[in-house]
Each structure stands twice: as structure tokens, then as C-alpha cells.
């Protein structure tokens, strides 16, 4: 079957449409209305956000607590209540403490007492309160100075009044030092000391400490 032909009066229009279609197809792709000019400026890609950095004035991770005085601060005035005192409840001065040696050390039970001043955990400074420290074979700490923390400067910042010390056999000097909530020593006014001798069970006796 032969394809039907458009009526004679429609043929000029048909030829015009066909001609326009051919001209459109012949146009370069860059001339398409949807295409952007080749030299058109393009926006640069957005830069990646940098990792968030800590504030410039943030303290280092290992900085001391904010409420602790700086190491080079002048000694503060720390005054003990009138009539207050501290003491070793046990052991007694001059005692010989014996026990099994574990890793070369003997366990020594210690009890600490305070009168005329409240025993509280470390924290905000409260007048008429503080907590115990035991200094093993070292000198005392001056009033107002922060008690250091080491194997020979033992802190009982939870308000403890009893402790167990691991001491090597031999003579030892134990100093009891009371300090305020941020570990500032009350000095000799709230300090005392005892001398003891530690002996491992089954070992040869150690000569007593000379007073």
C-alpha cells in the first residue's frame, strides 16, 4: 500500500517544517540553548571544612585542676583552728611492726586521728576542715605549701582515717600532715611524726631506731 500523501494545500507547510528540522540538526551542539558557553566562568568547588580546633586558651590535657594553686604561687596563709591537733592512733611511736614480706615489703596498718578540726574529702576549701597525708622518710611540708604526690607523699583525699602502707623492712619515720581541701599544708601546727621499725617475719631482727 502506498503511503498517503498530505493534501496539496498542506505540502508547503510540511516542506517548511522539514527544512527547519534539518537546519536545527545541523547546528553545533555548543549553540543549543541549554548548553553553557565554553568560556563561561564556573564556581570553584566548596572547600572542605577544617577539623574543629580547640580554643587557643584551652588548658592542656595534663593541666592541674583549675582550683589548684600554681606551683610557683607564694605560700598562702593557712591557719589551723585554735587547739586543733592530729595524731597517729596506731602504730605507737617506737613500735616494731612485724608481718610477712610480699615483694620485699611488709604491710603496716595505720590509724590517723584529728581533734578540733573536721576530716573531709579534698575539694573546695572549707574553714576548719581538711584531710590527712602521710609522709614516709621525708621532711615535713611548710604551712601554705601544697603537699606533693609521690610514693613518699601519700594522700588520703577521700577523708580516710585508716590506711595500709607497704614498707620495706627497716627503720622508718612517718609524718602525719593535715592539709586543706586543695592540699595546702597546715604546717607543724597540724603535723606529728613517729619512728617505727618494720620486720619481715622469719628474718633477722632489725636494730631499733635511735631517738
C-alpha positions in Angstrom: 0.0 0.0 0.0 1.3 3.4 -1.0 1.7 5.9 1.9 -0.9 8.6 1.9 0.1 12.0 0.7 -0.8 15.2 2.5 -3.4 17.4 0.8 -1.9 19.8 -1.8 -2.6 22.9 0.4 -0.6 21.4 3.3 2.5 20.5 1.3 4.3 23.9 1.6 3.9 23.8 5.4 5.3 20.3 5.5 8.3 21.2 3.5 9.0 24.2 5.7 8.9 22.1 8.9 11.2 19.5 7.3 13.6 22.2 6.3 13.7 23.7 9.8 14.3 20.3 11.3 17.3 19.8 9.1 18.8 23.2 9.9 18.3 22.5 13.7 20.1 19.2 13.4 23.0 20.8 11.6 23.6 23.4 14.4 26.8 22.8 16.6 26.0 21.4 20.0 27.5 24.4 21.7 24.7 26.6 20.2 22.0 24.7 22.0 20.1 27.0 24.4 20.6 24.5 27.2 24.4 24.4 26.8 26.6 26.9 28.7 29.2 28.8 26.7 32.6 27.1 26.7 34.3 30.0 28.3 31.6 30.7 30.9 33.0 31.1 34.4 32.4 28.2 36.7 32.1 28.4 40.5 35.0 26.7 42.3 34.1 23.6 44.4 33.4 24.4 48.1 36.4 23.9 50.3 36.2 21.2 52.9 35.6 22.4 56.4 38.7 22.1 58.6 38.6 19.9 61.7 37.4 21.9 64.7 40.4 23.0 66.7 40.3 23.5 70.5 40.2 27.1 71.7 43.5 28.8 71.8 43.2 29.3 75.6 42.1 25.8 76.4 44.3 24.2 79.1 46.4 21.2 78.2 45.0 17.7 78.9 47.5 17.2 81.7 47.0 20.5 83.4 46.4 20.5 87.2 42.8 21.1 88.4 41.5 24.7 87.9 41.2 25.2 91.7 44.8 24.1 92.5 47.2 27.0 93.1 50.1 27.3 90.6 53.4 25.6 91.6 55.2 28.9 91.8 52.5 30.7 93.8 53.6 32.4 97.0 52.7 30.5 100.2 49.1 31.0 101.2 48.1 31.7 104.8 46.6 28.5 106.1 45.6 28.8 109.8 44.7 25.9 111.9 41.8 26.3 114.4 43.0 27.1 117.9 43.5 23.9 119.9 43.3 21.5 116.9 45.7 18.6 116.6 46.4 15.4 114.7 48.0 12.1 115.9 48.8 8.6 114.9 46.3 6.3 116.8 48.4 3.3 115.6 51.1 2.3 115.5 52.7 3.8 118.5 55.9 5.8 118.4 58.8 3.3 118.6 56.7 0.3 117.7 58.2 -2.8 116.0 55.8 -3.9 113.3 56.1 -7.5 112.0 54.5 -9.2 109.1 55.1 -11.4 106.1 57.1 -9.8 103.3 55.4 -9.6 99.9 57.6 -8.4 97.1 60.1 -7.3 99.7 57.6 -5.2 101.7 55.6 -5.6 104.9 52.0 -4.3 105.3 51.7 -1.8 108.1 48.2 -0.8 109.3 47.9 2.9 110.3 45.1 4.8 112.0 45.0 8.6 112.0 43.2 10.9 114.3 42.2 14.6 114.4 40.8 16.7 117.1 39.4 20.2 116.9 39.2 20.1 113.1 36.8 18.2 110.7 38.1 15.5 108.4 36.6 16.0 104.9 37.4 14.8 101.4 39.5 17.0 99.2 37.6 19.7 97.3 36.5 23.2 97.9 38.4 24.9 100.8 36.2 25.0 103.9 37.4 26.7 107.1 38.1 24.3 109.9 38.5 21.2 107.8 40.9 19.2 105.7 42.3 15.7 105.2 45.3 13.6 106.2 48.6 12.9 104.4 51.4 10.6 105.4 55.0 11.4 104.6 57.4 8.5 104.6 61.0 9.2 105.4 60.9 12.8 104.1 60.8 16.2 105.6 57.6 17.9 106.5 55.7 20.5 104.3 55.7 24.1 105.3 52.4 25.8 106.1 50.6 27.0 102.9 52.7 24.8 100.6 50.8 22.2 98.6 51.7 18.6 99.6 53.3 16.9 96.6 52.0 13.5 95.5 54.5 10.7 95.2 55.4 7.2 96.7 56.6 9.0 99.8 53.8 11.6 100.0 50.6 9.7 100.5 47.3 11.5 100.1 44.1 10.4 101.8 41.8 12.8 99.9 38.7 10.8 100.4 38.8 11.6 104.1 40.2 8.3 105.2 41.4 7.8 108.7 42.8 4.3 108.2 45.4 3.0 105.7 47.7 0.1 105.0 51.3 1.0 104.0 53.7 -1.3 102.2 57.1 -0.6 103.8 60.5 -2.3 103.3 62.0 -3.9 106.4 64.0 -1.5 108.5 63.5 1.8 110.4 61.1 4.4 109.1 59.9 7.9 110.0 56.2 8.5 109.4 54.9 12.1 109.4 51.2 12.9 109.6 50.4 16.1 107.9 46.9 17.7 107.7 46.1 19.9 104.7 43.1 21.9 103.4 40.7 20.9 100.5 43.3 21.8 97.9 46.2 20.0 99.7 47.8 23.2 101.2 49.6 22.1 104.4 48.7 23.4 107.8 52.3 23.0 108.7 53.7 21.9 112.0 50.6 23.1 113.8 48.7 20.1 112.4 51.5 17.7 112.0 53.2 15.0 114.0 55.7 12.2 113.5 56.6 8.7 114.8 59.5 6.3 114.3 58.8 2.7 113.7 60.8 -0.4 112.8 59.4 -2.9 110.2 60.5 -6.5 110.4 59.7 -9.4 108.0 58.5 -12.5 109.8 61.3 -15.1 109.8 64.0 -12.6 109.1 66.8 -11.5 111.5 65.6 -8.7 113.9 66.4 -5.1 112.8 68.1 -2.8 115.4 65.5 -0.3 116.8 65.6 3.3 115.7 67.6 5.5 118.0 65.7 8.5 119.3 
